[in-house]
Amino acid sequence: MNSKALKILIFLFTLNTITFYLYFSHPNHSHSPENHHSLPENHYSLPENHSRFPLSKPWPILPSYLPWDQNQHVKNQSCEGFFGNGFTRRVDVLTTLPKISRKGGWFRCLYSETLVSSVCEGGGIRMWPERIRVARGGEKVDTVMGRSEEEEVPVFEDGAFDIGSSDGSWRGKKLVGEEFLHQYVPTGEIKRHTMMELIDTIRVVGDDELQCSEWVEEPTLLLTRFEYANVFHTFTDFYSAYVASRVTGLPNRPHLVFIDGHCETQLQETWQVLFSSIKYAKHFSGPVCFHHAILTPLGYETAMFKGLTEKVDCHGASAHDLWQHPDDQRTARLSEFGEMIRAAFGFPVDRHRIFKPTSSHNILFVRREDYLAHPRHHGRIQTRLHNEAEVFEAVNSWASNQQEYKLNVINGRFAHMPMKDQVRAIQDASVIIGAHGAALTQIVSAEPKTIVLEIVAYKFRRPHFALIAQWKGLKYHPIYLGGSYARPQVVIDELHKIVRSLEW
């Protein structure tokens, strides 16, 4: 080898080594395609008492995933505006001043004109747990029976949160005023908008005052829940937290801090698998600082909830179709979210999966049964279908006597099943049947060809599950009752039509 070739080889090796060093040592490095906007730098030196949180979980690969890049061309009232990244208006409130100091907190909000709400985020934010009046949270429900709802919803004292700034003109001031809150974090019809109340308490302090008993280095969602024991409302919280994570371009799944004082519920299992870790604000022993905190909109501000009273005219479609043929009236976001739930529980979500005819199909009958939901609950649920047991037995008997089809009727006793088992039953079902009830929200995780049969009592003609089916692109069949009694043969006749339409 001549000397010229040797010099070229040495140069290429050196360049490659430097490139790999920079690539893996860069603090904002991310493999995530949606890490689309840079964060202001926080140069606070982290003490030995830095985050004791577990390592962040990676995002799974999802067949229905589409990029969450900031796109200023997302139309108001479009499906991407409702379910995806319609948070296109960025409002910087506090920025770092690198020419003055290499320290400094930052804060900004990403506003959605469609949802009329914001995802806000910031760095160098300190939380004082002792200035938040709320129950400790996370207890077993049977240990806090009789506790009032007011005790579980936070009340923020002035200065419950503060943020460091190297700009002396900010010191001692509130981070934002009423005009900002009214414009970017409006309360609308929400009686207690705890995210707005939280932002309203934030005071600006000097960098030298930002002393913390613990630093959380990794991105963390701050979230307040209300109807935390209800499956539908909790799914709106799940979705809001998921969207906030994607909109802010997080490279991994964030940690989560509940700012409320609710006790544990069955749904805690899903929170734990969806995010890197969960903790309650009152479980911190002293002031805690966040290197990157994201303030999650309330579940009431999601399209899943707003669609109950507002027109959200969207239809489910595959991500592949939308990638090739964008359509403002179609979305794959709920399918993406359902896959996220399944993947979080460890179930495969194969983008190359081919649905083939099968020799048997599962019919999942989602039951409504008594259980202890929360400290103010007496353990008995409201009946939506008075003869549910009779209908279930009739369906089971009909299916077992079928000669033409092989059908497996699954008794979906969701109130007494771990969340992972519920998700497994949903994904394995070809047909999901049940009376109107929050547990049917689980159809978010159903396969694309699943068919939903809802038995709707007269007093509960509400659009929740018809809309979720529509937004996911699932076939939906309702049976409307004159009261709360269903004739078993009517249910079987409708079910028979559905079974005949399945691929065999």
C-alpha positions as CSV (number, residue, x, y, z in Angstrom):
1,M,0.0,0.0,0.0
2,N,1.5,3.4,-1.0
3,S,1.9,6.2,1.4
4,K,-0.9,8.3,-0.1
5,A,-3.5,5.5,0.3
6,L,-2.3,4.9,3.8
7,K,-2.8,8.6,4.7
8,I,-6.3,8.5,3.3
9,L,-7.2,5.3,5.3
10,I,-5.9,6.9,8.5
11,F,-7.8,10.1,7.8
12,L,-11.1,8.2,7.2
13,F,-10.6,6.1,10.4
14,T,-10.0,9.3,12.5
15,L,-13.0,11.0,11.0
16,N,-15.2,8.0,11.7
17,T,-14.0,7.8,15.3
18,I,-14.7,11.5,15.9
19,T,-18.2,11.1,14.3
20,F,-19.1,8.2,16.5
21,Y,-17.9,10.0,19.6
22,L,-20.0,13.1,18.9
23,Y,-23.0,11.0,17.9
24,F,-23.2,9.0,21.2
25,S,-22.0,11.8,23.5
26,H,-24.5,14.5,22.4
27,P,-26.9,15.1,25.3
28,N,-29.9,15.6,23.0
29,H,-29.2,12.5,20.8
30,S,-32.3,10.6,19.9
31,H,-33.2,7.8,17.6
32,S,-36.8,9.1,17.5
33,P,-37.9,10.7,14.2
34,E,-40.4,12.9,16.0
35,N,-37.6,14.7,18.1
36,H,-38.3,17.6,15.8
37,H,-37.6,20.6,17.9
38,S,-34.6,21.5,20.1
39,L,-35.0,22.3,23.7
40,P,-33.4,25.3,25.4
41,E,-30.3,24.2,27.3
42,N,-30.4,23.9,31.1
43,H,-26.9,24.0,32.6
44,Y,-27.8,23.6,36.2
45,S,-25.2,21.4,37.8
46,L,-26.9,18.3,39.1
47,P,-26.0,17.3,42.6
48,E,-25.5,13.8,43.9
49,N,-29.2,13.6,44.8
50,H,-30.2,13.6,41.2
51,S,-33.1,11.6,39.8
52,R,-33.7,8.2,41.4
53,F,-36.2,7.3,38.7
54,P,-35.7,4.2,36.6
55,L,-34.3,4.5,33.1
56,S,-36.7,5.6,30.4
57,K,-38.4,3.0,28.3
58,P,-38.0,3.2,24.5
59,W,-40.9,3.9,22.2
60,P,-42.1,0.6,20.5
61,I,-42.4,0.4,16.7
62,L,-46.1,0.8,15.8
63,P,-47.6,-0.2,12.5
64,S,-50.0,2.8,12.6
65,Y,-47.4,5.3,13.6
66,L,-47.1,8.5,11.5
67,P,-44.6,11.3,12.3
68,W,-45.6,13.9,14.9
69,D,-43.5,16.7,13.4
70,Q,-44.6,20.3,13.9
71,N,-46.5,21.1,10.8
72,Q,-47.8,24.6,10.4
73,H,-50.1,23.5,7.6
74,V,-52.3,21.3,9.9
75,K,-55.8,22.6,9.3
76,N,-58.1,23.8,12.0
77,Q,-60.8,21.2,12.7
78,S,-59.0,18.5,10.7
79,C,-58.5,15.0,12.0
80,E,-54.8,15.6,12.6
81,G,-55.8,18.8,14.5
82,F,-58.2,16.8,16.7
83,F,-56.2,13.6,17.3
84,G,-52.6,14.4,16.3
85,N,-50.3,17.3,16.4
86,G,-52.5,20.3,16.0
87,F,-50.5,22.1,18.6
88,T,-48.9,24.3,16.0
89,R,-48.7,27.7,17.7
90,R,-45.6,28.0,19.8
91,V,-45.6,30.6,22.5
92,D,-42.2,31.2,24.3
93,V,-42.7,32.6,27.8
94,L,-39.3,32.4,29.4
95,T,-36.1,31.8,27.5
96,T,-32.5,31.3,28.6
97,L,-30.0,34.2,28.2
98,P,-26.7,32.5,27.2
99,K,-24.9,35.8,26.8
100,I,-25.6,36.7,30.5
101,S,-25.4,33.3,32.1
102,R,-25.1,29.6,31.1
103,K,-27.9,28.9,33.6
104,G,-31.6,29.6,33.2
105,G,-35.0,28.0,33.1
106,W,-37.3,28.1,30.1
107,F,-41.0,27.7,29.5
108,R,-43.3,27.6,26.5
109,C,-46.7,26.4,25.4
110,L,-47.8,24.7,22.2
111,Y,-51.3,25.8,21.4
112,S,-54.0,23.9,19.4
113,E,-56.6,26.1,17.7
114,T,-58.7,22.9,17.1
115,L,-58.8,21.7,20.7
116,V,-58.5,25.2,22.3
117,S,-55.8,23.9,24.7
118,S,-52.1,23.8,25.1
119,V,-49.3,21.4,25.9
120,C,-46.8,23.4,28.0
121,E,-43.3,22.5,28.9
122,G,-40.3,23.9,30.7
123,G,-37.0,23.3,32.3
124,G,-35.5,24.3,35.7
125,I,-38.9,24.0,37.3
126,R,-39.1,23.3,41.0
127,M,-42.1,21.7,42.8
128,W,-42.8,22.2,46.5
129,P,-44.9,19.2,47.6
130,E,-45.7,20.8,51.0
131,R,-47.3,23.7,49.1
132,I,-49.8,21.4,47.4
133,R,-52.8,20.6,49.6
134,V,-53.9,17.1,48.6
135,A,-54.0,13.6,49.9
136,R,-50.9,11.5,49.7
137,G,-52.4,9.3,46.9
138,G,-51.5,5.8,45.7
139,E,-53.2,4.0,48.7
140,K,-55.2,0.8,48.4
141,V,-58.9,1.8,48.0
142,D,-60.1,-0.2,51.1
143,T,-57.7,1.8,53.3
144,V,-59.2,5.2,52.5
145,M,-62.9,4.5,52.3
146,G,-65.0,7.6,52.9
147,R,-62.3,10.0,51.8
148,S,-63.9,13.0,50.0
149,E,-63.1,13.9,46.4
150,E,-62.1,17.4,47.5
151,E,-59.2,15.8,49.4
152,E,-57.9,14.1,46.3
153,V,-58.0,17.2,44.0
154,P,-55.0,19.5,44.5
155,V,-55.1,23.0,45.8
156,F,-52.0,25.0,44.9
157,E,-50.6,27.5,47.4
158,D,-48.8,30.5,45.9
159,G,-45.3,29.4,44.9
160,A,-46.2,25.7,44.8
161,F,-44.0,25.8,41.6
162,D,-41.2,28.1,40.7
163,I,-38.7,28.4,37.9
164,G,-35.2,29.6,37.8
165,S,-34.1,32.5,35.6
166,S,-30.8,34.3,35.0
167,D,-32.6,37.4,34.0
168,G,-32.9,39.6,37.1
169,S,-35.9,41.6,35.7
170,W,-38.0,38.4,36.1
171,R,-37.2,37.7,39.8
172,G,-40.2,37.6,42.1
173,K,-42.7,37.9,39.3
174,K,-45.4,35.4,38.3
175,L,-44.5,33.5,35.2
176,V,-47.7,34.4,33.3
177,G,-50.7,36.7,33.8
178,E,-54.4,36.2,33.5
179,E,-54.4,37.3,29.9
180,F,-52.0,34.6,28.9
181,L,-54.0,31.9,30.8
182,H,-57.2,33.1,29.3
183,Q,-55.8,32.9,25.8
184,Y,-53.7,29.8,25.9
185,V,-55.0,27.7,28.8
186,P,-58.7,28.6,28.8
187,T,-61.0,26.8,31.3
188,G,-64.0,26.6,28.9
189,E,-66.7,24.5,30.6
190,I,-64.2,22.8,33.0
191,K,-65.1,23.7,36.6
192,R,-61.6,23.0,38.0
193,H,-58.8,23.4,35.4
194,T,-55.9,22.2,37.6
195,M,-53.3,22.6,34.8
196,M,-54.2,26.3,34.5
197,E,-54.2,26.7,38.3
198,L,-50.8,25.1,38.4
199,I,-49.3,27.4,35.8
200,D,-50.9,30.4,37.7
201,T,-48.8,29.6,40.8
202,I,-45.4,29.5,39.1
203,R,-43.1,32.2,40.4
204,V,-39.7,33.2,38.9
205,V,-36.7,32.9,41.2
206,G,-33.0,33.5,40.6
207,D,-30.8,30.6,39.5
208,D,-28.9,30.7,42.8
209,E,-32.2,30.2,44.7
210,L,-33.1,27.0,42.8
211,Q,-31.9,24.5,45.5
212,C,-33.6,21.1,45.4
213,S,-33.6,17.9,47.4
214,E,-33.8,15.9,44.2
215,W,-33.3,16.6,40.5
216,V,-35.2,14.6,37.9
217,E,-33.1,14.7,34.8
218,E,-35.3,12.8,32.4
219,P,-38.5,14.2,30.8
220,T,-41.5,14.0,33.2
221,L,-45.2,14.5,32.6
222,L,-47.1,16.4,35.4
223,L,-50.8,15.3,35.3
224,T,-53.9,15.7,37.3
225,R,-56.8,13.3,36.9
226,F,-60.4,13.7,37.9
227,E,-62.7,10.7,37.1
228,Y,-59.8,8.4,37.6
229,A,-61.7,5.2,38.3
230,N,-63.8,5.4,35.2
231,V,-62.3,3.5,32.2
232,F,-63.5,6.0,29.6
233,H,-62.3,9.1,31.4
234,T,-59.0,7.4,32.3
235,F,-58.5,6.6,28.6
236,T,-58.9,10.3,27.8
237,D,-56.1,10.9,30.3
238,F,-54.0,8.1,28.8
239,Y,-54.4,9.6,25.4
240,S,-53.7,13.2,26.5
241,A,-50.5,12.0,28.2
242,Y,-49.5,10.1,25.0
243,V,-50.2,13.1,22.8
244,A,-48.2,15.4,25.0
245,S,-45.3,13.0,24.9
246,R,-45.3,12.9,21.1
247,V,-46.0,16.6,20.5
248,T,-43.0,17.6,22.6
249,G,-40.8,15.2,20.6
250,L,-39.6,13.1,23.6
251,P,-37.0,10.5,22.5
252,N,-38.2,7.9,25.0
253,R,-41.3,7.4,27.1
254,P,-41.4,9.9,29.9
255,H,-41.8,9.5,33.6
256,L,-45.1,10.5,35.1
257,V,-46.0,12.4,38.3
258,F,-49.6,12.5,39.5
259,I,-50.3,15.9,41.0
260,D,-53.5,14.5,42.5
261,G,-54.1,12.4,45.6
262,H,-56.2,9.6,44.2
263,C,-55.9,6.0,45.5
264,E,-54.9,3.1,43.3
265,T,-57.3,1.6,40.9
266,Q,-57.3,-1.4,38.6
267,L,-56.2,1.1,35.8
268,Q,-52.9,1.8,37.6
269,E,-51.5,-1.2,35.7
270,T,-51.9,0.5,32.4
271,W,-50.3,3.7,33.6
272,Q,-47.3,1.7,34.8
273,V,-46.7,-0.1,31.4
274,L,-47.4,2.9,29.2
275,F,-44.8,5.2,30.8
276,S,-41.3,4.8,32.2
277,S,-42.4,5.2,35.8
278,I,-45.2,6.7,37.9
279,K,-45.0,8.6,41.2
280,Y,-47.3,10.9,43.2
281,A,-46.3,14.5,44.0
282,K,-46.8,13.9,47.7
283,H,-44.4,11.0,47.7
284,F,-41.4,13.3,47.3
285,S,-39.8,14.2,50.6
286,G,-38.8,17.8,49.7
287,P,-38.6,20.3,46.8
288,V,-37.9,18.5,43.6
289,C,-36.5,20.1,40.4
290,F,-37.3,18.9,36.8
291,H,-34.8,19.3,34.0
292,H,-37.8,18.9,31.6
293,A,-41.4,19.0,32.8
294,I,-44.4,18.7,30.5
295,L,-47.8,19.9,31.7
296,T,-50.4,17.5,30.3
297,P,-53.8,18.9,29.2
298,L,-56.8,17.4,31.1
299,G,-58.6,14.5,29.6
300,Y,-61.6,16.7,29.1
301,E,-59.7,18.6,26.5
302,T,-59.1,15.6,24.2
303,A,-61.1,14.9,21.0
304,M,-62.3,11.6,22.7
305,F,-64.2,13.7,25.2
306,K,-65.0,16.8,23.2
307,G,-66.5,14.5,20.5
308,L,-69.4,13.7,22.9
309,T,-70.8,17.2,22.5
310,E,-69.0,18.6,19.5
311,K,-68.8,17.4,15.9
312,V,-65.6,15.5,15.3
313,D,-66.2,14.2,11.8
314,C,-63.3,11.8,11.5
315,H,-63.1,8.3,10.2
316,G,-60.4,5.6,10.9
317,A,-58.0,4.7,8.1
318,S,-54.7,2.8,7.9
319,A,-51.5,4.7,8.3
320,H,-50.3,3.2,5.0
321,D,-53.3,4.7,3.2
322,L,-52.9,8.1,4.8
323,W,-49.2,8.2,4.1
324,Q,-49.9,7.7,0.4
325,H,-53.2,9.7,0.3
326,P,-53.4,12.3,3.1
327,D,-57.0,13.1,4.0
328,D,-58.1,15.7,6.6
329,Q,-61.2,13.7,7.4
330,R,-59.4,10.4,8.2
331,T,-57.1,9.4,11.0
332,A,-54.9,6.5,12.1
333,R,-54.1,8.1,15.5
334,L,-56.5,6.1,17.7
335,S,-55.2,2.9,16.0
336,E,-51.6,4.0,16.8
337,F,-52.6,4.6,20.4
338,G,-54.3,1.2,20.6
339,E,-51.2,-0.4,19.3
340,M,-49.2,1.5,21.9
341,I,-51.3,0.0,24.7
342,R,-50.9,-3.5,23.3
343,A,-47.1,-3.1,22.8
344,A,-46.7,-1.7,26.3
345,F,-48.2,-4.9,27.7
346,G,-45.8,-6.9,25.6
347,F,-48.2,-8.1,22.9
348,P,-46.8,-8.2,19.3
349,V,-48.0,-5.5,16.9
350,D,-46.6,-6.7,13.6
351,R,-46.9,-4.2,10.7
352,H,-46.5,-7.1,8.2
353,R,-49.2,-9.2,9.8
354,I,-51.6,-10.7,7.2
355,F,-55.1,-11.5,8.3
356,K,-56.0,-14.9,7.0
357,P,-59.3,-16.8,7.1
358,T,-59.5,-18.9,10.3
359,S,-61.4,-22.0,11.5
360,S,-62.7,-20.3,14.6
361,H,-63.5,-16.9,16.0
362,N,-63.7,-15.4,19.5
363,I,-66.8,-13.5,20.6
364,L,-66.0,-11.4,23.6
365,F,-69.0,-10.6,25.8
366,V,-68.0,-7.6,28.0
367,R,-69.9,-7.9,31.3
368,R,-70.9,-5.3,33.8
369,E,-70.3,-6.5,37.4
370,D,-70.1,-5.0,40.8
371,Y,-66.7,-3.9,42.1
372,L,-65.3,-1.3,44.5
373,A,-64.3,1.6,42.3
374,H,-63.2,4.4,44.7
375,P,-63.5,5.6,48.3
376,R,-67.0,7.1,47.8
377,H,-68.3,4.0,45.9
378,H,-70.6,1.5,47.6
379,G,-69.4,-1.4,45.4
380,R,-72.5,-1.7,43.2
381,I,-72.8,-0.5,39.6
382,Q,-75.7,0.9,37.8
383,T,-77.5,-1.8,35.7
384,R,-77.7,-1.0,32.0
385,L,-79.0,-4.4,30.9
386,H,-81.3,-6.0,33.4
387,N,-81.1,-9.5,31.9
388,E,-77.4,-9.5,31.0
389,A,-76.9,-13.0,32.5
390,E,-79.8,-14.4,30.5
391,V,-78.5,-12.8,27.2
392,F,-74.9,-14.1,27.9
393,E,-76.2,-17.7,28.5
394,A,-78.3,-17.6,25.4
395,V,-75.4,-16.4,23.3
396,N,-73.1,-19.0,24.8
397,S,-75.6,-21.8,24.2
398,W,-76.2,-20.6,20.6
399,A,-72.5,-20.5,19.8
400,S,-71.7,-23.9,21.3
401,N,-74.5,-25.5,19.2
402,Q,-73.3,-24.1,15.9
403,Q,-72.6,-26.7,13.3
404,E,-71.5,-24.4,10.5
405,Y,-69.1,-22.2,12.6
406,K,-66.7,-22.7,15.4
407,L,-67.2,-19.9,17.9
408,N,-65.6,-19.3,21.3
409,V,-67.6,-17.1,23.6
410,I,-65.3,-15.3,26.1
411,N,-66.9,-14.3,29.4
412,G,-65.3,-10.8,29.8
413,R,-65.6,-10.2,33.5
414,F,-63.4,-7.1,33.2
415,A,-64.1,-5.8,36.7
416,H,-62.2,-8.8,38.0
417,M,-59.5,-9.2,35.4
418,P,-56.0,-7.6,35.3
419,M,-55.7,-5.0,32.6
420,K,-53.3,-7.1,30.6
421,D,-55.8,-9.9,30.4
422,Q,-58.4,-7.4,29.3
423,V,-56.2,-6.2,26.5
424,R,-55.4,-9.7,25.4
425,A,-59.1,-10.6,25.3
426,I,-59.8,-7.5,23.2
427,Q,-57.1,-8.1,20.7
428,D,-58.0,-11.8,20.3
429,A,-61.7,-11.0,19.7
430,S,-63.4,-11.0,16.2
431,V,-66.6,-9.7,17.7
432,I,-67.0,-7.6,20.9
433,I,-70.5,-7.5,22.4
434,G,-71.7,-5.7,25.5
435,A,-74.1,-3.3,27.1
436,H,-73.2,0.4,27.1
437,G,-70.6,0.9,29.7
438,A,-67.1,2.4,30.2
439,A,-65.3,-1.0,29.8
440,L,-66.2,-0.9,26.0
441,T,-63.6,1.9,25.7
442,Q,-61.1,-1.0,25.5
443,I,-62.1,-1.4,21.8
444,V,-59.4,1.3,21.2
445,S,-57.0,-1.7,21.3
446,A,-59.0,-3.9,19.0
447,E,-57.7,-5.3,15.7
448,P,-58.8,-3.5,12.5
449,K,-61.3,-6.2,11.4
450,T,-63.0,-6.5,14.8
451,I,-66.8,-5.9,14.8
452,V,-68.5,-4.1,17.8
453,L,-72.1,-5.0,18.8
454,E,-73.4,-2.6,21.5
455,I,-76.7,-3.2,23.4
456,V,-78.0,0.2,24.2
457,A,-80.6,0.8,26.9
458,Y,-83.1,3.6,26.3
459,K,-81.6,5.8,29.1
460,F,-78.1,5.4,27.8
461,R,-78.2,6.3,24.2
462,R,-74.8,8.0,24.2
463,P,-72.3,8.1,21.4
464,H,-69.1,7.1,23.2
465,F,-68.4,3.7,21.5
466,A,-70.0,4.4,18.2
467,L,-67.6,7.3,17.9
468,I,-64.5,5.3,19.0
469,A,-65.4,2.6,16.4
470,Q,-65.8,5.3,13.8
471,W,-62.5,7.0,14.6
472,K,-60.8,3.6,14.5
473,G,-62.5,2.4,11.4
474,L,-64.3,-0.5,13.1
475,K,-67.7,-1.9,12.0
476,Y,-70.3,-1.0,14.6
477,H,-73.7,-2.5,15.1
478,P,-76.1,-1.1,17.8
479,I,-79.2,-2.8,19.2
480,Y,-81.4,0.0,20.7
481,L,-83.7,-1.1,23.5
482,G,-87.0,0.4,24.5
483,G,-86.0,0.0,28.1
484,S,-83.2,-2.0,29.7
485,Y,-84.4,-5.5,28.7
486,A,-83.0,-7.2,25.6
487,R,-84.8,-10.2,24.0
488,P,-82.0,-12.8,23.7
489,Q,-83.2,-14.0,20.2
490,V,-82.9,-10.4,18.8
491,V,-79.3,-10.3,20.0
492,I,-78.6,-13.8,18.6
493,D,-80.1,-12.9,15.2
494,E,-77.9,-9.8,14.9
495,L,-74.9,-11.7,16.1
496,H,-75.6,-14.4,13.5
497,K,-75.5,-11.8,10.7
498,I,-72.2,-10.5,12.0
499,V,-70.7,-14.0,12.2
500,R,-71.7,-14.8,8.7
501,S,-69.8,-11.7,7.5
502,L,-66.5,-12.8,9.1
503,E,-63.7,-14.3,7.1
504,W,-63.6,-18.1,7.4
